[in-house]
Amino acid sequence: MERTAQCHCGSLRLVASGEPQFVYVCHCRSCQRRTGAVVHSGCAYPKSQVRIEGDHNVYERDTASGMKIRFHFCPKCGSNVFSEGDRSPDSYGITVGSFADPDFPPPTLSIWEEAMHPWLEVATATQHFPQGMAVAKA
């Protein structure tokens, strides 16, 4: 199975093979500001299962844990389509909305719930973390 994620204008595309490693929602303030939404929905794929087509720019920042994360976005329309970071160097995080697929698997992880809007509920999540997964497992 292949799924294609793309930016708003279609210039940046990712073709992902197989199923995602996991699907999550993140409620952290950084994701809220980056997406302009109250929650970010993402998934993880091994880099070996992803083909990138098109140019992309990168914005790098420190995470709460002090590691780096890099957001890749289309230089034409500005859509953030994927990310990669020091915590999981062999995986890409891909924005679920970029697949524009209502049949995409639902999130099973909900992270940074301490910043979650109180009126939001993630009914499909089976694992809930007040902060990030690495922090919760430490």
Backbone as JSON, one array per atom type, in Angstrom:
{
  "sequence": "MERTAQCHCGSLRLVASGEPQFVYVCHCRSCQRRTGAVVHSGCAYPKSQVRIEGDHNVYERDTASGMKIRFHFCPKCGSNVFSEGDRSPDSYGITVGSFADPDFPPPTLSIWEEAMHPWLEVATATQHFPQGMAVAKA",
  "N": [[0.83, -1.18, 0.0], [0.52, 2.2, -0.8], [0.63, 5.56, 0.25], [0.02, 8.99, -0.4], [1.24, 12.02, 0.68], [0.87, 15.52, 0.55], [1.73, 18.98, -0.01], [-0.19, 22.07, 0.14], [-0.18, 23.28, -2.44], [0.75, 21.21, -4.01], [3.39, 20.9, -4.83], [5.31, 19.75, -3.16], [5.68, 16.47, -2.27], [5.17, 13.42, -0.51], [5.64, 10.01, -0.68], [4.5, 7.34, 0.96], [5.14, 4.05, 1.94], [3.38, 1.15, 2.97], [2.06, 0.68, 6.31], [1.72, 3.24, 8.84], [4.08, 3.59, 11.59], [3.06, 4.5, 13.99], [0.23, 6.53, 14.92], [-0.56, 9.77, 15.99], [-1.7, 12.45, 18.14], [-0.74, 15.74, 18.97], [-0.71, 18.07, 21.52], [0.87, 20.18, 22.27], [2.02, 23.55, 22.89], [3.79, 24.56, 20.97], [3.19, 23.04, 18.66], [0.56, 23.87, 18.33], [0.93, 26.55, 17.65], [2.52, 26.26, 15.36], [0.87, 24.9, 13.54], [-1.46, 26.35, 13.56], [-3.74, 25.33, 14.53], [-5.75, 23.7, 17.09], [-4.7, 21.3, 17.73], [-2.14, 19.06, 16.66], [-1.97, 16.59, 14.2], [-0.26, 13.71, 13.56], [1.92, 11.2, 12.07], [4.18, 8.43, 12.16], [6.7, 7.21, 10.04], [9.11, 4.84, 8.92], [12.12, 6.1, 7.54], [13.09, 4.67, 5.4], [10.83, 3.83, 4.09], [9.75, 5.96, 2.79], [9.4, 8.21, 0.13], [10.58, 11.22, -1.07], [9.41, 13.91, -2.96], [10.08, 16.78, -4.7], [10.99, 20.19, -3.88], [11.99, 21.47, -0.65], [11.99, 23.53, 2.22], [13.64, 24.09, 5.4], [12.96, 24.37, 8.85], [14.52, 24.57, 11.88], [14.46, 23.73, 15.33], [14.91, 23.72, 18.93], [13.7, 21.11, 21.05], [11.53, 20.46, 23.88], [12.99, 18.65, 25.32], [15.54, 19.3, 24.71], [16.65, 18.31, 22.44], [17.04, 18.44, 18.84], [14.63, 19.35, 16.34], [13.43, 19.17, 13.04], [11.48, 20.86, 10.77], [9.96, 20.37, 7.7], [8.99, 22.17, 4.9], [6.95, 23.38, 2.2], [8.46, 25.49, -0.19], [6.95, 27.09, -1.82], [4.12, 27.27, -1.11], [4.2, 27.14, 1.63], [3.26, 25.1, 3.29], [3.63, 22.85, 5.99], [4.84, 19.67, 5.78], [6.3, 17.44, 6.62], [8.48, 16.16, 9.24], [11.58, 15.7, 11.01], [13.69, 14.4, 13.54], [16.15, 14.52, 16.22], [15.52, 12.67, 18.21], [14.3, 10.45, 17.02], [15.96, 9.41, 14.69], [15.72, 7.74, 12.45], [13.21, 7.93, 11.42], [10.44, 9.61, 9.81], [8.23, 12.17, 10.69], [5.03, 12.65, 9.59], [2.57, 14.91, 8.56], [-0.72, 14.16, 9.2], [-2.93, 15.39, 8.02], [-1.92, 16.14, 5.56], [-2.17, 13.94, 3.98], [-4.83, 13.96, 3.38], [-6.9, 12.05, 3.66], [-9.7, 10.49, 4.61], [-9.87, 7.88, 5.46], [-7.55, 7.28, 6.73], [-5.58, 5.7, 9.29], [-6.76, 6.09, 12.68], [-5.63, 8.22, 15.44], [-3.76, 6.72, 18.08], [-2.23, 7.55, 20.12], [-1.97, 10.23, 22.4], [-0.39, 13.12, 23.06], [1.31, 15.51, 25.19], [-0.85, 16.38, 26.75], [-1.2, 18.09, 28.86], [-1.37, 20.61, 27.83], [-3.66, 20.55, 26.4], [-6.71, 21.64, 24.94], [-9.53, 22.11, 26.96], [-12.06, 21.34, 26.02], [-11.65, 19.5, 24.09], [-11.6, 16.14, 22.97], [-10.01, 13.02, 22.55], [-11.11, 10.4, 21.29], [-10.2, 8.0, 20.16], [-7.71, 7.5, 21.15], [-5.57, 5.37, 22.9], [-3.45, 5.57, 24.52], [-2.33, 7.97, 26.74], [-0.51, 10.9, 27.41], [0.76, 13.24, 29.7], [2.88, 14.88, 28.99], [5.46, 14.76, 26.47], [6.1, 11.58, 24.78], [8.67, 10.5, 25.32], [9.35, 11.79, 27.66], [7.33, 10.85, 29.34], [7.91, 8.15, 29.48], [10.3, 8.04, 30.79]],
  "CA": [[0.0, 0.0, 0.0], [1.2, 3.49, -0.82], [-0.18, 6.75, 0.52], [0.73, 10.2, -0.79], [1.0, 13.26, 1.42], [1.38, 16.63, -0.24], [1.45, 20.34, 0.45], [-1.41, 22.68, -0.41], [-0.08, 23.52, -3.9], [1.12, 19.97, -4.68], [4.79, 20.89, -5.26], [6.05, 18.85, -2.28], [4.93, 15.23, -2.06], [5.83, 12.27, 0.12], [4.96, 8.75, -0.95], [4.81, 6.45, 2.08], [4.76, 2.66, 1.7], [2.99, 0.39, 4.14], [1.3, 1.34, 7.37], [2.57, 4.03, 9.75], [4.5, 2.95, 12.83], [2.01, 4.92, 14.92], [-0.47, 7.78, 14.6], [-0.68, 10.48, 17.26], [-2.04, 13.87, 18.17], [0.1, 16.48, 19.91], [-1.4, 19.26, 22.0], [1.83, 21.16, 22.8], [1.85, 24.93, 22.42], [4.57, 24.73, 19.74], [2.41, 22.49, 17.55], [-0.6, 24.74, 18.13], [1.37, 27.73, 16.92], [3.05, 25.86, 14.04], [-0.21, 24.48, 12.64], [-2.61, 27.25, 13.6], [-4.88, 24.52, 14.97], [-5.66, 23.38, 18.51], [-3.99, 20.02, 17.89], [-1.43, 18.57, 15.49], [-2.15, 15.17, 13.96], [0.89, 13.22, 12.81], [2.2, 9.77, 12.05], [5.61, 8.12, 11.97], [7.07, 6.2, 9.05], [10.55, 4.69, 8.74], [12.62, 6.84, 6.38], [13.28, 3.73, 4.3], [9.54, 3.6, 3.46], [9.23, 7.24, 2.32], [10.06, 8.86, -1.01], [10.29, 12.65, -1.09], [9.41, 14.48, -4.3], [9.91, 18.23, -4.68], [11.85, 20.99, -3.01], [11.45, 21.82, 0.66], [12.82, 24.3, 3.14], [13.7, 23.49, 6.74], [13.02, 25.19, 10.06], [15.02, 23.73, 12.97], [14.35, 24.32, 16.67], [15.11, 22.82, 20.06], [12.49, 20.58, 21.67], [11.51, 20.59, 25.34], [14.02, 17.76, 25.86], [16.85, 19.82, 24.32], [17.05, 17.75, 21.15], [16.63, 19.23, 17.67], [13.61, 18.85, 15.42], [13.46, 19.92, 11.78], [10.21, 20.86, 10.05], [10.16, 20.56, 6.26], [7.81, 22.81, 4.35], [7.0, 23.76, 0.79], [8.9, 26.87, -0.37], [5.97, 27.86, -2.61], [2.88, 27.56, -0.38], [4.49, 27.21, 3.06], [2.69, 23.99, 4.06], [4.52, 21.91, 6.67], [4.39, 18.33, 5.39], [6.95, 16.4, 7.42], [9.52, 16.57, 10.17], [12.51, 14.68, 11.47], [14.35, 14.91, 14.74], [17.24, 13.76, 16.83], [15.0, 11.59, 19.06], [14.01, 9.29, 16.17], [16.64, 9.78, 13.45], [15.4, 6.85, 11.34], [11.79, 8.08, 11.06], [9.85, 10.9, 9.47], [6.88, 12.48, 11.15], [4.29, 13.21, 8.47], [1.3, 15.46, 8.99], [-1.82, 13.32, 8.7], [-3.77, 16.2, 7.14], [-1.32, 16.21, 4.23], [-2.66, 12.8, 3.21], [-6.21, 14.27, 3.0], [-7.51, 10.73, 3.51], [-10.55, 10.21, 5.76], [-9.71, 6.48, 5.87], [-6.26, 7.1, 7.38], [-5.77, 5.15, 10.64], [-6.95, 7.11, 13.71], [-4.55, 8.29, 16.44], [-3.84, 5.91, 19.29], [-1.43, 8.25, 21.13], [-2.27, 11.63, 22.62], [0.74, 13.61, 23.85], [1.3, 16.88, 25.7], [-2.22, 16.67, 27.14], [-1.25, 19.19, 29.83], [-1.69, 21.83, 27.07], [-4.85, 20.25, 25.6], [-7.9, 22.46, 25.17], [-10.4, 21.28, 27.81], [-13.26, 20.88, 25.32], [-11.25, 18.53, 23.07], [-11.48, 14.75, 23.41], [-9.45, 12.13, 21.52], [-11.8, 9.15, 21.63], [-9.51, 6.81, 19.66], [-6.4, 7.35, 21.81], [-5.49, 4.37, 23.96], [-2.35, 5.97, 25.39], [-2.39, 9.4, 27.02], [0.68, 11.37, 28.1], [0.7, 14.66, 30.04], [3.92, 15.53, 28.2], [5.85, 13.92, 25.35], [6.26, 10.16, 25.07], [9.98, 10.24, 25.93], [9.28, 12.28, 29.05], [6.42, 9.99, 30.08], [8.51, 6.82, 29.68], [11.55, 8.18, 31.57]],
  "C": [[0.87, 1.25, 0.0], [0.19, 4.59, -0.54], [0.66, 7.95, 0.15], [0.27, 11.37, 0.06], [1.55, 14.39, 0.55], [0.99, 17.96, 0.4], [0.19, 20.87, -0.23], [-1.34, 22.86, -1.92], [0.34, 22.29, -4.69], [2.57, 19.89, -5.13], [5.67, 19.95, -4.42], [5.17, 17.66, -1.96], [5.8, 14.2, -1.36], [4.99, 11.04, -0.21], [5.43, 7.78, 0.13], [4.28, 5.06, 1.77], [4.42, 1.97, 3.01], [2.2, 1.22, 5.13], [2.24, 2.18, 8.24], [2.95, 3.23, 10.99], [3.51, 3.26, 13.95], [1.43, 6.25, 14.43], [-0.76, 8.46, 15.94], [-1.3, 11.86, 17.05], [-1.18, 14.51, 19.24], [-0.59, 17.81, 20.23], [-0.44, 20.36, 22.45], [1.62, 22.54, 22.17], [2.62, 25.18, 21.12], [3.81, 24.2, 18.54], [1.18, 23.34, 17.28], [-0.2, 25.95, 17.3], [1.83, 27.39, 15.5], [1.93, 25.56, 13.06], [-1.34, 25.49, 12.55], [-3.88, 26.53, 14.01], [-4.71, 24.19, 16.45], [-4.93, 22.07, 18.78], [-3.31, 19.67, 16.57], [-1.68, 17.07, 15.39], [-1.0, 14.69, 13.07], [1.0, 11.7, 12.86], [3.69, 9.58, 11.81], [5.76, 7.0, 10.96], [8.59, 6.07, 9.07], [11.0, 5.43, 7.47], [12.77, 5.93, 5.16], [11.98, 3.46, 3.53], [8.93, 4.88, 2.88], [10.07, 7.77, 1.17], [9.62, 10.32, -1.04], [10.42, 13.16, -2.51], [9.17, 15.98, -4.18], [10.85, 18.9, -3.69], [11.17, 21.26, -1.68], [12.49, 22.62, 1.43], [12.71, 23.69, 4.52], [13.73, 24.58, 7.8], [13.42, 24.26, 11.2], [14.87, 24.47, 14.29], [14.68, 23.25, 17.72], [13.75, 22.36, 20.57], [12.59, 20.8, 23.17], [12.6, 19.73, 25.98], [15.43, 18.24, 25.53], [17.37, 19.24, 23.02], [16.54, 18.65, 20.03], [15.5, 18.53, 16.92], [13.62, 19.77, 14.21], [12.13, 19.74, 11.06], [10.48, 21.2, 8.6], [8.86, 21.09, 5.67], [8.04, 23.23, 2.91], [7.45, 25.22, 0.66], [7.91, 27.73, -1.16], [4.75, 28.25, -1.78], [3.07, 27.6, 1.14], [3.93, 26.07, 3.9], [3.77, 23.14, 4.69], [4.01, 20.51, 6.38], [5.03, 17.24, 6.24], [8.02, 16.99, 8.31], [10.44, 15.38, 10.42], [13.26, 15.26, 12.65], [15.4, 13.98, 15.28], [16.74, 12.57, 17.65], [14.75, 10.32, 18.27], [14.64, 9.53, 14.8], [16.31, 8.9, 12.24], [13.96, 6.97, 10.85], [11.48, 9.5, 10.63], [8.52, 11.0, 10.2], [6.17, 13.16, 9.99], [2.95, 13.72, 8.99], [0.16, 14.67, 8.35], [-2.72, 14.1, 7.75], [-3.23, 16.3, 5.73], [-1.71, 15.01, 3.36], [-4.08, 13.06, 2.69], [-7.01, 13.0, 2.74], [-8.37, 10.43, 4.74], [-10.46, 8.77, 6.26], [-8.36, 6.22, 6.52], [-6.49, 6.57, 8.8], [-5.88, 6.26, 11.69], [-5.78, 7.13, 14.71], [-4.82, 7.37, 17.61], [-3.04, 6.53, 20.43], [-1.85, 9.7, 21.2], [-1.2, 12.17, 23.57], [0.6, 15.1, 24.16], [-0.13, 17.3, 26.07], [-2.32, 17.76, 28.19], [-1.57, 20.52, 29.15], [-2.95, 21.66, 26.22], [-5.99, 21.2, 25.94], [-8.93, 21.59, 25.91], [-11.64, 20.73, 27.12], [-12.94, 19.82, 24.27], [-11.14, 17.14, 23.69], [-10.93, 13.93, 22.25], [-9.96, 10.72, 21.84], [-11.04, 7.91, 21.21], [-8.18, 6.55, 20.36], [-6.49, 6.31, 22.92], [-4.35, 4.65, 24.92], [-2.36, 7.49, 25.51], [-1.17, 9.81, 27.84], [0.53, 12.86, 28.43], [1.73, 15.48, 29.28], [4.25, 14.61, 27.04], [6.07, 12.49, 25.76], [7.59, 9.86, 25.76], [9.99, 10.67, 27.39], [8.45, 11.33, 29.88], [7.05, 8.64, 30.38], [9.75, 6.86, 30.55], [11.33, 7.86, 33.02]]
}
